[in-house]
Amino acid sequence: MTDCSKFLLISIDCWRCDAISRLNPSLLTPKFDVLTKDYALAERFFVTAPATRPSHTSLFTGLYPFEHGVFGQTYLKMFAGVSNLLQLMSENGFEVSGRSQRPEVFRFLDYESFIGPLDSEAREQTLASIEPTLRMFEDGGDARQLRFLHFWYAHGGYGLGGIDLKPTLRELIAAGREAEAVRYYHAAAVHVQEFLLVEILKRIDLSEWTVFIFGDHGEGLNSEIMSHGDMIHERVARVPLLAHIPKEGWTLPDRTLSMIDLFPTICELAGIETDYRGYGQSLLHPGEDKERWVLTELDSLFGVGFLHKGNLETEHRRVTSRLSIDGDQLPNNPDGVRQWALNNGEVLFRDDETNAQHLLRNVYTGEPLACDDAGPYREIYRQIIEGSAYGEQEEQQETAQEKQALEQRLKDLGYL
């Protein structure tokens, strides 16, 4: 197989499966649809976490959160010694750059230096011009390159800042008017696809470029879950993936897919040899795996939010562990949870370690399913944890509270 030399990764924050016209024909994105008509759509694609930082870290490492160390959005650092795609590509002679409408969300992570603003001249990146991005593609020419783009506009708020909306989205949801609330979200998703991505995709020669367009997680906006980070939910864990690989006869594998699959896929396409031993499966290899279960994790036990002044103005040297600044641990989050979920493309099993409750439901409809015995699912989870080639990373737990959290996790799994 001839190596590919041009890669484009496009992440749409909070992209739900009902925010793409192929799965929701009422969504009007005609230009985007024309430009992506030959892309493969994965309908069984799952993220590893319902939060931007751990999800993207899985994208760039091919590892689950328990393997790369960013268990949740408020975790400050990755485990040491974890390879990331942007660094690997750069070391192998690729021009590598990332542009984001919220670049500060990647602060303190190992790949942070590769990701800058969409437009360095704009004070508000969601209002930034995409001209600098277009020039980046023009200037790249025939160079071997990897470009990463991250669009935040469809994130919570959905462009409503400065609008005195009454009733609020939360009040609409509480009143049972979910469809009205979701209109604002859909409008933001249309804006990203039809008015931003279209201008970029026009300039992409599909005979040369490998392109992946995906959600880093979905969104809530219903009576059960308002925000994506509240819990693991089918509308949050399952997201769209549009994929184009310029290889004759290539099709998406007929199996459940995970965000961790993109790392080994890109490394193989680029001809980069790694010591990767994760659970990710390259999309270049066909075949059915009806028994594949993929993992989604949520940990919001420490700190409250990440994008606040304290974190964004903290010097890197002051981050002394994954949960500590100047040696002081982040405060406990009284509303925090620790959950994990297994998805096989048909059902979602969720286990909540904070309240010992579990559920099983249809991943497409949300219909609850009977689950009197959680044992088989917990055994699958145990095998994933126990079978990881990166188990030694857990030894990097650096504080008493982190060690306590790990010990509790092992107790929940039945190891202790």
C-alpha positions in Angstrom: 0.0 0.0 0.0 1.3 3.4 -1.0 1.6 5.7 2.0 -0.8 8.7 2.3 0.8 12.1 2.7 -2.1 14.5 3.5 -4.4 14.2 6.5 -7.3 16.4 7.7 -9.0 15.9 11.1 -12.1 18.0 11.7 -13.6 17.9 15.2 -17.1 19.4 15.7 -17.6 19.9 19.4 -21.0 18.5 20.7 -21.9 17.0 17.3 -24.9 14.7 17.8 -26.2 12.1 15.3 -29.3 14.1 14.7 -27.2 17.1 13.6 -26.2 15.6 10.2 -28.6 15.5 7.3 -27.9 11.9 6.4 -29.4 10.9 9.7 -31.8 13.8 10.0 -33.2 14.9 6.6 -34.9 17.9 8.2 -31.4 19.5 8.6 -30.6 21.8 5.7 -27.0 21.6 4.7 -27.1 21.2 0.9 -23.6 22.4 0.1 -22.0 20.3 2.8 -24.0 17.3 1.6 -22.7 17.7 -1.9 -19.1 18.0 -0.8 -19.3 15.0 1.5 -21.5 12.7 -0.6 -18.7 10.3 -1.3 -17.6 10.1 2.3 -18.4 7.0 4.3 -20.7 7.5 7.3 -20.2 5.4 10.4 -23.4 5.1 12.4 -21.8 2.9 15.1 -19.0 5.3 16.1 -18.5 6.0 19.8 -16.3 8.5 21.8 -14.3 7.5 24.8 -15.5 10.3 27.0 -18.3 12.9 27.1 -15.8 15.8 27.4 -13.4 17.6 25.1 -10.0 17.1 26.8 -10.2 13.3 27.4 -11.9 12.6 24.1 -9.3 14.5 22.0 -6.5 12.9 24.0 -7.9 9.5 23.0 -8.0 10.7 19.4 -4.4 11.6 19.5 -3.1 8.6 21.4 -5.4 5.7 20.5 -5.9 5.1 24.2 -8.9 5.0 26.6 -8.9 7.7 29.4 -7.8 5.1 32.0 -4.8 4.5 29.8 -3.7 8.0 28.9 -4.5 9.6 32.3 -7.0 12.3 31.4 -9.9 10.6 33.2 -12.1 13.7 32.9 -12.3 17.3 31.7 -10.7 18.7 34.9 -7.7 16.4 34.9 -4.7 18.7 34.2 -2.1 16.4 32.6 -1.7 13.1 30.8 0.3 10.2 32.1 4.0 10.7 31.3 5.5 8.8 28.4 2.4 8.5 26.2 3.0 9.0 22.5 0.7 11.4 20.7 -0.2 11.6 17.0 0.8 15.2 16.4 4.3 14.7 17.9 4.8 11.4 16.0 3.8 12.9 12.7 6.0 15.9 13.2 9.0 13.7 14.1 8.4 11.8 10.9 8.7 14.8 8.6 5.1 15.9 8.4 4.0 19.5 8.6 1.7 19.5 11.6 -0.7 22.2 12.8 -4.0 22.6 14.6 -6.5 25.4 14.7 -9.3 25.7 17.2 -12.1 28.0 18.1 -11.2 27.3 21.7 -7.5 26.4 21.8 -7.2 27.0 25.5 -9.2 23.9 26.2 -6.1 21.9 25.4 -3.9 23.7 27.9 -1.4 21.5 29.8 -1.8 18.5 27.5 1.2 17.1 25.7 0.0 18.1 22.3 -1.0 21.7 23.3 1.8 23.4 21.4 0.5 22.1 18.1 -2.9 23.8 18.4 -3.4 27.5 18.1 -6.4 29.8 17.4 -8.4 29.7 14.2 -7.4 33.4 13.6 -4.7 34.9 15.8 -6.0 38.4 15.1 -9.5 37.7 16.4 -10.4 38.3 20.1 -13.5 35.9 19.8 -12.5 32.8 18.0 -16.1 31.7 17.2 -16.4 34.9 15.2 -12.9 34.5 13.6 -12.3 34.5 9.9 -11.3 31.2 8.3 -9.1 33.0 5.8 -5.9 32.1 7.7 -7.0 28.5 7.7 -7.6 28.6 4.0 -4.2 30.1 3.4 -2.7 27.3 5.5 -4.0 24.8 3.0 -2.8 26.9 0.0 0.7 27.3 1.5 0.9 23.6 2.3 1.1 22.7 -1.3 2.5 19.2 -1.9 4.1 18.9 1.5 3.4 15.9 3.7 1.0 17.3 6.3 -1.5 16.7 9.0 -4.0 19.5 9.8 -6.4 19.4 12.8 -9.4 21.8 13.0 -11.7 22.1 16.0 -15.0 24.0 15.9 -16.6 25.1 19.2 -19.6 27.0 17.8 -22.0 24.0 18.4 -20.8 23.7 22.0 -23.2 24.7 24.9 -24.5 28.2 24.3 -24.9 27.5 20.6 -24.2 31.1 19.6 -26.9 32.5 22.0 -24.4 34.7 23.9 -25.8 38.3 24.0 -29.4 37.1 23.3 -31.9 37.5 26.2 -33.7 34.2 25.5 -36.9 33.8 27.5 -37.7 31.1 28.4 -34.2 29.8 28.6 -33.1 26.5 27.0 -33.2 24.9 30.4 -36.7 26.2 31.1 -37.9 25.0 27.6 -36.6 21.5 28.4 -38.2 21.5 31.9 -41.5 22.5 30.3 -41.4 19.6 27.9 -40.6 21.8 24.9 -37.4 19.9 23.9 -38.0 20.4 20.1 -38.0 24.1 20.5 -34.7 24.1 22.5 -33.0 21.8 20.0 -33.7 24.2 17.2 -31.0 26.5 18.5 -28.5 23.6 18.7 -29.3 22.5 15.2 -28.9 26.1 13.9 -25.4 26.2 15.4 -24.5 22.8 13.9 -25.8 23.9 10.5 -23.6 27.1 10.8 -20.5 25.0 11.3 -21.2 22.6 8.4 -22.8 24.9 5.8 -20.9 28.1 6.3 -17.5 27.1 7.7 -16.6 23.6 6.7 -17.9 24.1 3.2 -15.3 26.7 2.4 -12.6 24.4 3.6 -13.8 21.2 1.9 -14.1 23.1 -1.4 -10.3 23.3 -1.4 -9.6 19.6 -0.5 -8.6 17.4 -3.4 -10.1 14.0 -2.4 -7.6 12.2 -4.6 -4.8 13.4 -2.2 -6.3 13.9 1.2 -7.5 11.5 3.9 -10.3 13.3 5.8 -12.1 12.4 9.0 -15.0 14.6 10.3 -16.4 13.7 13.7 -17.9 14.8 16.9 -15.7 14.8 20.0 -18.9 14.0 21.9 -22.6 14.6 21.5 -25.0 16.8 23.5 -27.8 16.4 26.0 -30.6 18.9 25.7 -33.4 16.7 27.1 -35.1 16.1 30.4 -32.6 13.4 31.4 -29.4 15.2 30.6 -29.0 18.9 29.9 -25.2 19.1 29.3 -22.9 16.5 27.7 -20.7 16.3 30.8 -23.5 15.4 33.2 -23.6 11.6 32.5 -22.8 9.0 29.8 -25.9 9.0 27.6 -26.6 7.5 24.1 -26.9 11.0 22.7 -23.5 11.9 24.0 -21.5 8.7 23.5 -22.6 8.0 19.9 -21.6 10.6 17.3 -21.2 10.9 13.5 -18.0 10.0 11.7 -17.5 10.9 8.1 -14.5 9.3 6.6 -12.7 9.5 3.3 -9.5 7.5 2.5 -8.1 7.8 -1.1 -7.7 4.1 -1.5 -9.3 2.2 -4.4 -12.2 0.0 -3.0 -11.9 1.1 0.6 -15.0 0.9 2.8 -15.6 1.3 6.5 -15.4 -2.0 8.4 -18.7 -3.4 9.5 -18.1 -3.3 13.2 -18.5 -1.0 16.2 -16.0 1.8 15.9 -14.3 4.0 18.5 -12.4 7.3 18.6 -9.3 5.2 19.4 -9.4 3.6 16.0 -8.3 6.8 14.2 -4.8 6.7 15.7 -3.7 3.3 14.3 -5.5 4.1 11.0 -3.5 7.3 10.4 -0.2 5.8 11.5 -0.7 2.9 9.1 -1.7 5.2 6.2 1.3 7.4 6.9 3.7 4.5 7.1 4.7 5.4 10.6 5.9 2.5 12.8 5.0 2.8 16.5 5.0 0.6 19.5 1.2 1.1 19.9 -0.5 -1.7 21.9 -3.9 -0.2 22.5 -7.4 -1.4 21.8 -7.8 0.7 18.6 -8.4 -1.1 15.4 -7.3 0.3 12.0 -10.1 1.2 9.7 -8.1 -0.2 6.8 -8.9 -3.7 7.7 -12.3 -5.0 6.8 -14.3 -7.7 8.6 -17.1 -8.0 11.0 -16.7 -8.1 14.8 -20.2 -8.3 16.2 -18.9 -8.9 19.6 -16.7 -5.8 19.9 -17.5 -3.7 22.9 -16.0 -0.2 23.1 -15.6 1.9 26.3 -16.8 5.4 27.3 -15.6 6.9 30.6 -16.7 9.8 32.7 -14.9 11.2 35.8 -16.0 14.6 37.2 -15.1 14.0 40.8 -12.4 16.7 41.1 -12.7 20.4 40.4 -15.6 22.1 38.7 -15.1 22.9 35.0 -11.8 23.6 33.3 -12.2 26.8 31.3 -11.9 29.2 34.2 -9.5 32.0 34.8 -7.5 30.1 37.4 -6.5 27.3 35.0 -6.0 29.5 32.0 -3.6 31.8 33.8 -1.7 29.1 35.7 1.9 28.7 34.6 2.7 25.2 33.4 5.4 24.7 35.9 2.8 25.0 38.7 0.9 21.9 37.6 2.5 19.4 39.9 0.3 16.4 39.1 -2.7 15.4 37.1 -4.9 16.8 39.9 -2.7 19.3 41.7 -1.5 22.9 41.3 1.5 23.8 43.5 1.0 20.5 45.3 -2.6 21.3 46.3 -5.2 18.9 45.0 -8.2 20.2 43.1 -11.3 20.4 45.4 -13.8 17.7 45.3 -16.8 18.3 43.1 -19.9 17.6 45.3 -21.9 16.9 42.1 -19.2 14.8 40.5 -19.7 11.3 39.2 -17.7 8.4 38.0 -19.3 6.3 35.3 -18.3 3.9 32.5 -20.4 2.5 29.6 -20.0 -0.3 27.1 -21.3 0.1 23.6 -21.6 -2.6 20.9 -23.5 -0.6 18.3 -26.8 -1.9 19.5 -27.1 -1.4 23.2 -25.4 0.8 25.8 -24.7 -0.5 29.3 -23.9 2.1 31.9 -22.5 1.6 35.4 -22.4 4.4 37.9 -19.6 3.8 40.4 -20.8 6.7 42.6 -24.3 5.2 43.3 -23.9 1.6 42.3 -26.7 1.9 39.7 -26.7 0.5 36.2 -28.9 0.5 33.2 -29.1 -1.1 29.7 -30.8 0.7 26.8 -31.2 0.7 23.0 -28.4 3.0 21.8 -30.5 4.4 18.9 -33.8 5.0 20.6 -32.9 5.2 24.3 -35.5 2.6 25.1 -34.7 0.9 28.4 -34.0 -2.8 28.3 -34.2 -5.4 31.1 -30.9 -6.0 32.8 -31.3 -8.0 36.0 -27.7 -9.2 36.0 -25.0 -6.6 35.4 -22.3 -9.3 35.9 -21.6 -10.1 32.2 -21.1 -6.4 31.4 -18.9 -5.8 34.4 -16.8 -8.8 33.4 -16.3 -7.3 29.9 -15.2 -4.1 31.6 -12.9 -6.0 33.9 -11.3 -7.7 30.9 -10.7 -4.4 29.2 -9.0 -2.9 32.3 -7.0 -6.0 33.1 -6.0 -6.7 29.4 -4.6 -3.2 28.8 -1.0 -3.1 27.8 -0.8 0.2 29.5 -1.7 -0.9 33.0 1.6 0.2 34.4 0.5 3.8 33.7 -1.7 3.6 36.8 1.4 3.6 38.9 1.8 7.3 38.1 -1.0 8.2 40.5 0.8 11.0 42.3 -1.3 12.1 45.2 -3.0 10.4 48.2 -6.4 11.3 46.8 -5.6 9.9 43.3 -4.3 6.7 45.0 -7.5 6.6 47.0 -9.6 7.0 43.8 -7.6 4.2 42.1 -8.1 1.9 45.2 -11.8 2.6 45.1 -11.9 1.8 41.4 -10.2 -1.6 42.0 -12.7 -2.3 44.8 -15.6 -1.6 42.5 -14.1 -4.0 40.0 -13.7 -6.7 42.7 -9.9 -6.7 42.7 -9.7 -5.6 46.4 
